[in-house]
């Protein structure tokens, strides 16, 4: 990855395009947003892959992330709560949580922040007929 100085932050050139990064939301994504997006995106991608391998009928998967930051320590991220909404058929909540644990163990972004950021996951289901 390459990063370039711009007037109000940095620009990264990535295979799918450019991304602007700035501490000011008016000029780009804030660094903490990108970190949370990386963690949520990685977790959801691995979870989805596991569900597909087990032939779990998922029609939709959404993740809502809540972030707790510590303003007394440079606004560091202390905790991220990932709230999953899984819509599908014949969903078994116990099995979904077991799959979530497997996903957690195989998500490189969660593994990278273990010990410094608390990550919690919750799953709600919507059974489709």
C-alpha positions as CSV (number, residue, x, y, z in Angstrom):
1,X,0.0,0.0,0.0
2,X,1.1,3.5,-0.8
3,X,0.0,6.6,1.1
4,X,0.3,10.2,-0.1
5,X,0.0,13.5,1.7
6,X,-2.9,15.6,0.7
7,X,-4.1,19.0,2.1
8,X,-6.2,17.6,4.9
9,X,-4.9,14.1,5.5
10,X,-3.6,11.2,3.5
11,X,-4.7,9.3,0.4
12,X,-4.1,5.6,-0.1
13,X,-4.0,4.0,-3.5
14,X,-5.5,0.5,-3.4
15,X,-6.4,-2.1,-6.0
16,X,-10.1,-1.0,-5.9
17,X,-9.4,2.7,-6.0
18,X,-8.3,5.5,-3.8
19,X,-9.3,6.2,-0.2
20,X,-9.0,9.5,1.6
21,X,-8.0,9.4,5.3
22,X,-8.3,12.3,7.7
23,X,-8.9,13.1,11.3
24,X,-11.7,15.4,10.0
25,X,-14.7,13.5,8.6
26,X,-15.2,16.3,6.1
27,X,-12.1,15.3,4.2
28,X,-12.1,11.5,4.4
29,X,-12.6,8.4,6.5
30,X,-11.4,8.7,10.1
31,X,-8.7,6.2,11.1
32,X,-10.9,4.7,13.8
33,X,-13.7,4.1,11.2
34,X,-11.3,2.2,9.0
35,X,-10.1,0.0,11.9
36,X,-13.7,-0.8,12.9
37,X,-14.6,-1.5,9.3
38,X,-11.6,-3.8,9.0
39,X,-12.6,-5.8,12.1
40,X,-16.3,-6.0,11.2
41,X,-15.6,-6.8,7.6
42,X,-13.1,-9.5,8.4
43,X,-15.3,-11.1,11.0
44,X,-18.4,-11.0,8.8
45,X,-16.5,-12.4,5.8
46,X,-15.1,-15.3,7.7
47,X,-18.4,-16.0,9.4
48,X,-20.2,-16.0,6.1
49,X,-17.7,-18.4,4.6
50,X,-18.2,-20.8,7.5
51,X,-22.0,-20.6,7.1
52,X,-21.8,-21.3,3.4
53,X,-19.6,-24.3,4.0
54,X,-22.1,-25.7,6.4
55,X,-24.9,-25.0,4.0
56,X,-26.7,-22.7,6.4
57,X,-29.5,-21.0,4.4
58,X,-28.7,-17.3,4.9
59,X,-30.7,-14.8,2.9
60,X,-29.1,-11.7,4.5
61,X,-26.3,-10.9,6.9
62,X,-25.9,-7.4,8.4
63,X,-23.5,-6.2,11.1
64,X,-24.0,-3.1,13.3
65,X,-20.8,-2.0,15.1
66,X,-20.8,0.1,18.3
67,X,-17.5,1.6,19.4
68,X,-16.4,2.7,22.9
69,X,-13.4,5.1,22.9
70,X,-11.4,6.4,25.8
71,X,-11.0,10.2,25.5
72,X,-8.4,10.3,28.2
73,X,-6.1,8.0,26.2
74,X,-5.9,9.7,22.8
75,X,-9.5,8.5,22.1
76,X,-8.2,4.9,21.7
77,X,-10.7,2.2,20.9
78,X,-11.5,0.2,24.0
79,X,-14.4,-1.9,22.9
80,X,-16.2,-2.9,19.7
81,X,-19.6,-4.6,19.9
82,X,-20.6,-6.4,16.7
83,X,-24.3,-7.0,16.5
84,X,-25.2,-9.5,13.7
85,X,-28.6,-9.8,12.1
86,X,-28.9,-13.1,10.3
87,X,-31.9,-13.8,8.1
88,X,-32.5,-17.2,6.8
89,X,-34.2,-20.6,7.1
90,X,-33.8,-23.2,9.8
91,X,-31.4,-21.1,11.8
92,X,-30.1,-22.6,15.0
93,X,-28.8,-19.9,17.3
94,X,-26.6,-22.3,19.3
95,X,-24.9,-23.4,16.1
96,X,-24.6,-19.9,14.8
97,X,-22.7,-18.9,18.0
98,X,-20.4,-21.9,17.6
99,X,-19.7,-20.8,14.1
100,X,-19.0,-17.3,15.3
101,X,-16.4,-18.6,17.7
102,X,-14.7,-20.4,14.8
103,X,-14.9,-17.2,12.8
104,X,-13.3,-15.3,15.6
105,X,-10.4,-17.7,15.8
106,X,-9.8,-17.3,12.0
107,X,-10.3,-13.5,11.6
108,X,-6.9,-11.9,11.3
109,X,-8.1,-8.5,12.2
110,X,-9.7,-9.7,15.5
111,X,-6.6,-11.7,16.3
112,X,-4.4,-8.7,15.6
113,X,-6.1,-6.6,18.3
114,X,-6.6,-9.2,20.9
115,X,-5.5,-8.0,24.3
116,X,-5.8,-4.3,23.4
117,X,-9.4,-4.0,22.2
118,X,-12.4,-5.9,23.6
119,X,-14.5,-7.4,20.8
120,X,-18.0,-8.7,21.6
121,X,-20.4,-10.4,19.2
122,X,-24.1,-10.8,19.5
123,X,-26.4,-12.6,17.0
124,X,-30.1,-11.9,16.4
125,X,-32.0,-14.0,13.9
126,X,-35.0,-13.6,11.6
127,X,-36.5,-16.8,10.5
128,X,-37.9,-16.7,7.0
129,X,-40.7,-18.9,5.9
